[in-house]
């Protein structure tokens, strides 16, 4: 059954229709897993595949937008089942009640509900994709983005020799000029990984380290200095960051930028970190949504700081959304981290990004929704 009528009156979220908004005619949610080519060791789990919740929103004009969220409970605080429930019980009635017009106004309505960041990011990105479909112009062109986006590859936790082999192979195949090295295996192992990767790829490839907050605050200075001495051009989350005095003192003590990631949950947190002297933010459209990503980029630019378009475990679908943002960044600290789709054996979309000499050419098609084989997705639709 479609529409808000399936909800008991007491469970409905009241919404005021937006001026000139188009009514929503279809709201469809899918859950699907994409297998990895090898098991992947993150800081908090080992995965053989990634689970995605995909949302498709279509309006009365026939225009449709789509987006995805990679569902990892320790990353987004939700499972596929809990996210689908929140979408159905809270956010679908709210968005249907408003209709679609300006994604920024939709996001403002979403933010009247506390928490639920993954649901908000999913809807936000689908609404921007819908806007591109309605206009017939890709978002990167609407926002005067660059036609080519430099990208990097993330080398995840493995023994040093395995990380070196992977780094050398990816540089040879795709021409990456920057590598993100996943740390957190202990200082000695992390240093060995840096040395092994440097030997494999040579001096012409930049490297930076993401420790995913693995080390205690009191060890962060020692760790960051060791990684910088080993050649890291930035150090991301050596410890769990908070926008406090300890963070300010740590960044002040280092010439190299500390890249802030997991300590931020929204644009408000970004502002707090910038007020504490942050010099670089990891901005993730797949985590925050495009509306907040552009807000965070504006805040960083106003503060004289920089940013990176960060990795959120995207498939090619989410990669295209992230690249719309990355294309519009004026002076990013590092290339966009939006290449994780290469780790997957299959995709939702036929048109996957092609990486040539470490760059991706932006597409001329307007909406990623039109690139999805929806007939093939039908078997993964969540029943309502």
C-alpha positions in Angstrom: 0.0 0.0 0.0 1.3 3.4 -0.9 1.0 6.8 0.9 0.6 8.0 4.4 -2.9 6.4 4.8 -1.4 3.2 6.0 -0.3 4.9 9.2 -2.6 5.2 12.2 -3.5 8.9 12.7 -1.6 9.0 16.1 1.6 7.8 14.4 1.7 10.4 11.7 4.3 13.2 11.6 2.6 16.4 10.7 4.0 18.2 7.7 3.2 21.5 5.9 3.2 21.2 2.1 6.0 23.2 0.5 5.0 25.9 -2.0 5.2 24.6 -5.6 6.0 21.1 -4.3 5.4 18.0 -6.4 3.4 15.2 -4.8 5.3 12.0 -4.2 3.8 9.1 -6.2 6.2 6.3 -5.3 8.5 5.8 -2.3 10.4 2.5 -2.6 13.1 1.1 -0.3 15.4 -1.7 -1.1 18.0 -3.7 0.9 20.8 -5.4 -0.9 24.3 -6.7 -0.2 27.3 -6.4 -2.5 30.2 -8.9 -2.1 33.8 -7.8 -1.7 36.6 -9.3 -3.7 38.3 -10.2 -0.5 37.5 -10.0 3.3 38.0 -6.4 4.5 39.3 -5.6 8.0 38.0 -2.4 9.3 38.9 -1.0 12.7 35.9 -2.6 14.3 34.8 -5.5 12.1 35.7 -7.9 9.3 33.4 -7.9 6.3 33.0 -10.1 3.2 30.4 -7.7 1.8 28.5 -4.5 2.4 24.8 -4.0 3.1 23.0 -1.1 1.5 19.6 0.5 2.0 18.6 2.1 -1.3 15.8 4.7 -1.6 13.9 5.7 -4.7 11.5 8.7 -4.7 9.3 9.5 -7.7 7.0 12.5 -8.0 3.9 13.3 -10.1 6.0 14.6 -13.0 7.6 11.2 -13.4 11.0 12.5 -12.2 12.8 10.2 -9.7 15.9 10.4 -7.5 17.8 7.6 -5.7 20.4 7.3 -3.1 22.0 4.7 -0.8 23.4 4.3 2.7 26.0 1.7 3.6 24.6 0.2 6.8 27.3 -0.7 9.3 25.9 -0.4 12.9 29.2 0.8 14.4 29.4 3.5 11.7 25.9 4.8 11.4 24.1 3.5 14.5 21.5 1.5 12.5 20.9 -1.9 11.0 19.1 -2.3 7.7 15.9 -3.3 9.5 16.0 -0.4 12.0 16.7 2.1 9.2 13.8 0.7 7.1 11.5 1.0 10.1 12.5 4.6 10.8 12.0 5.5 7.1 8.5 4.0 7.1 7.3 5.2 10.4 8.8 8.7 10.7 10.2 10.1 7.5 8.1 8.8 4.7 4.9 10.4 6.1 6.8 13.6 6.8 8.3 13.9 3.2 5.1 12.8 1.6 3.2 15.4 3.5 5.5 18.1 2.2 6.1 16.9 -1.4 9.4 17.7 -3.1 10.6 21.1 -4.3 13.9 22.4 -2.8 16.1 19.7 -1.1 17.3 22.3 1.4 13.8 22.8 2.7 13.2 19.1 2.8 16.3 18.8 4.9 15.2 21.5 7.2 12.0 19.5 7.8 14.0 16.3 8.4 16.1 18.1 11.0 13.0 18.9 13.1 13.3 15.2 14.1 16.3 14.5 16.4 18.9 12.0 15.6 18.5 9.5 12.7 21.4 10.8 10.7 21.5 7.8 8.2 17.8 8.2 7.3 18.3 12.0 6.8 21.4 11.5 4.6 19.6 8.9 2.5 16.6 11.1 1.9 18.6 14.2 1.4 20.8 12.7 -1.3 17.8 11.1 -3.0 16.1 14.6 -3.1 19.2 16.2 -4.7 19.3 13.4 -7.3 15.6 14.0 -8.0 16.3 17.7 -8.4 19.0 16.9 -11.0 16.5 14.6 -12.8 13.9 17.3 -12.9 16.3 20.0 -14.2 18.0 17.6 -16.6 21.4 19.1 -15.5 23.8 17.2 -13.2 24.5 18.8 -9.9 28.2 19.3 -10.5 27.3 21.5 -13.5 24.6 23.4 -11.6 27.2 24.2 -8.9 30.1 25.0 -11.3 32.1 22.0 -10.4 35.2 20.6 -12.0 34.8 18.1 -14.9 37.5 15.8 -13.5 37.9 14.9 -9.9 41.2 13.5 -8.5 40.7 10.4 -6.3 42.7 8.3 -3.9 42.6 4.6 -2.7 42.3 3.4 0.9 44.5 0.5 1.8 42.8 -1.3 4.6 44.4 -3.2 7.5 46.5 -6.2 6.5 50.0 -7.4 7.2 52.5 -4.8 5.8 53.6 -7.0 2.8 49.9 -7.5 1.8 49.2 -3.8 2.1 52.2 -3.0 0.0 51.1 -5.5 -2.8 47.7 -4.0 -2.9 49.0 -0.4 -3.0 51.4 -1.2 -5.8 48.7 -3.0 -7.8 46.1 -0.2 -7.4 48.6 2.5 -8.3 49.6 0.5 -11.4 46.0 -0.2 -12.5 44.4 3.2 -11.8 47.2 5.7 -11.6 46.4 6.8 -8.0 48.8 9.5 -6.8 47.5 9.5 -3.2 46.9 6.6 -0.9 45.1 6.5 2.4 46.8 4.0 4.7 44.5 2.5 7.4 46.5 2.4 10.7 45.5 1.2 14.2 47.5 -2.0 14.2 50.0 -0.7 16.7 52.7 1.9 16.2 55.4 -0.5 15.1 53.1 -2.3 12.6 51.7 1.0 11.3 55.3 2.2 10.7 56.2 -1.0 8.9 53.1 -0.6 6.7 54.1 2.9 5.8 57.6 1.7 4.9 56.4 -1.3 2.9 53.9 0.8 0.9 56.5 3.5 0.2 58.9 0.9 -1.1 56.2 -0.5 -3.3 54.9 2.7 -4.9 57.9 5.0 -4.8 58.3 8.6 -3.8 55.8 10.0 -6.4 52.7 8.9 -4.4 51.5 10.8 -1.4 50.4 8.9 1.7 48.4 9.8 4.7 47.2 7.7 7.7 43.8 7.1 9.3 44.1 5.3 12.7 40.3 5.4 13.3 40.8 6.7 16.8 42.8 3.5 17.8 45.2 5.2 20.3 44.7 6.9 23.6 44.7 10.6 23.7 48.0 10.7 25.6 49.7 8.8 22.8 48.2 10.8 19.9 51.1 13.3 19.7 53.8 10.6 19.6 51.8 8.6 17.0 51.1 11.6 14.8 54.8 12.7 14.8 55.9 9.2 14.0 53.5 9.0 11.0 54.6 12.4 9.8 58.2 11.4 10.0 57.3 8.3 8.0 56.0 10.5 5.2 52.3 11.1 6.1 51.0 14.4 4.7 48.1 14.3 7.1 47.0 12.2 10.1 43.3 11.3 10.5 41.8 10.4 13.9 44.9 9.1 15.7 42.7 9.2 18.8 39.0 9.8 19.5 38.7 13.6 18.8 36.4 16.0 20.5 36.2 19.7 19.9 38.0 20.6 23.1 41.2 22.0 24.6 43.1 18.7 24.1 42.4 18.8 20.4 43.4 22.4 20.0 46.7 21.8 21.8 47.5 18.7 19.7 46.8 20.5 16.4 48.8 23.6 17.5 51.8 21.3 18.3 51.9 19.9 14.7 52.7 21.5 11.4 50.8 18.8 9.6 47.0 18.9 9.5 45.0 16.6 11.7 42.0 15.3 9.6 38.8 15.3 11.7 36.4 12.5 10.9 34.4 10.5 13.4 34.1 13.2 16.0 31.7 15.1 13.7 28.1 14.1 13.4 26.7 17.2 11.7 27.5 20.8 10.6 27.3 22.0 14.2 30.1 19.7 15.2 32.1 20.9 12.2 31.7 24.5 13.4 32.9 23.5 17.0 36.0 21.8 15.6 36.8 24.8 13.4 36.5 27.1 16.4 39.0 24.9 18.2 41.5 25.3 15.4 40.8 22.4 13.1 42.6 22.7 9.8 41.0 19.9 7.9 37.6 18.1 7.9 36.6 14.8 6.4 33.2 15.6 4.9 31.1 12.6 3.8 28.0 13.1 1.7 27.2 9.4 2.4 27.2 10.2 6.2 25.9 13.7 6.4 23.9 14.2 3.1 24.7 16.7 0.4 23.0 19.6 2.1 25.1 19.4 5.2 28.2 18.5 3.2 28.0 21.8 1.4 27.3 23.6 4.6 30.4 22.1 6.2 32.5 22.9 3.2 31.3 26.6 3.5 32.2 26.6 7.2 35.6 25.2 6.6 36.3 27.7 3.8 35.2 30.7 5.9 37.5 29.5 8.7 40.5 29.2 6.4 40.5 25.4 6.8 40.3 22.7 4.1 38.5 19.4 3.7 38.5 16.0 2.1 35.5 14.2 0.5 35.6 11.2 2.8 34.9 7.5 2.4 31.7 6.0 3.7 31.8 2.5 2.2 30.0 3.6 -1.0 29.1 1.5 -3.9 29.2 3.1 -7.4 25.7 4.6 -6.7 26.9 6.5 -3.6 30.2 7.3 -5.3 28.4 9.3 -7.9 26.5 11.3 -5.3 29.8 12.0 -3.4 31.5 13.0 -6.6 28.9 15.7 -7.2 30.1 17.2 -3.9 33.8 16.6 -4.5 33.7 18.2 -7.9 32.6 21.5 -6.2 35.3 21.6 -3.5 37.6 24.6 -4.3 40.9 23.5 -2.7 40.6 20.1 -1.1 43.4 19.0 1.2 43.6 15.6 -0.6 41.9 13.8 -3.5 38.4 12.4 -2.9 38.3 9.1 -1.1 35.4 8.0 -3.3 36.8 4.8 -4.8 35.7 2.0 -2.4 33.3 0.6 -5.1 36.4 -1.0 -6.6 36.4 -3.4 -3.7 33.1 -4.8 -4.7 32.3 -7.6 -7.2 29.0 -6.1 -8.5 27.1 -2.8 -8.6 23.6 -1.4 -8.7 24.5 0.9 -11.6 25.7 0.1 -15.1 27.8 3.3 -15.4 30.5 2.9 -12.8 33.2 5.6 -12.4 36.2 5.0 -14.6 39.5 6.0 -13.0 42.2 7.1 -15.4 45.5 8.5 -14.1 43.9 8.9 -10.6 41.0 11.0 -11.8 37.3 10.5 -12.6 35.6 12.3 -15.4 32.2 13.6 -14.3 29.1 12.3 -16.1 26.8 14.3 -18.4 23.7 12.4 -17.4 21.7 14.2 -14.8 20.5 11.6 -12.3 22.1 8.4 -11.0 18.5 7.0 -10.7 18.4 6.6 -14.5 21.5 4.4 -14.4 20.0 1.8 -12.1 18.5 -1.5 -13.4 15.3 -1.2 -11.4 13.9 -4.5 -12.8 17.0 -6.3 -11.3 16.4 -4.5 -8.0 12.8 -5.6 -7.7 13.7 -8.7 -5.8 15.3 -6.6 -3.1 12.3 -4.3 -2.4 11.2 -4.0 1.2 7.6 -5.0 1.6 5.3 -2.4 3.0 
